């Protein structure tokens, strides 16, 4: 059995008047994440972890922000495309573990809905996807409420 691990990281600025989407879930908040797509930094970190595990570069190489096809695209659609690439490599996701770092809004109350949205796309059960919520204790751009960060690790197996 072959085991591969991928690591993903993403950060996006928060901007007033934009819709906040994390883990494929719309979260009520006065600010949303900026980006070429919908700015869902959790899905972007998961995508980077998956692409890393299969040796396919990163989200910027796969979906360049210079390409108008990806302008305002839902990150769930990007994840579907990446899952096709994972399938072509004959890898199977064994586990994904993530952290979302945001001063506000509180992320914890939305984790169950995020799992409900992401697990079918990833082809894994709820116990195979870890999502944790943290703050930055008031430090840096995340702590000042200027941005949200997400990190992800993916463990893939091949027979």
Buried (B, 14 or more C-beta within 10 A) or exposed (E): EEEBEBEBBBBBBBBEEBEBBBBBBEBEBEBBBEBBBBBBBBBBBBBBBBBBBBEBEBBEEBBEEEEEEBEEBBBBBBBEEBBEBBEEBEBEBBBBBBBBBBBEBEBEEBBEBBBEBBBEBBEBEEEBBBBEBBBBEEEEBBBEBBBBBBBBBBBBBEE
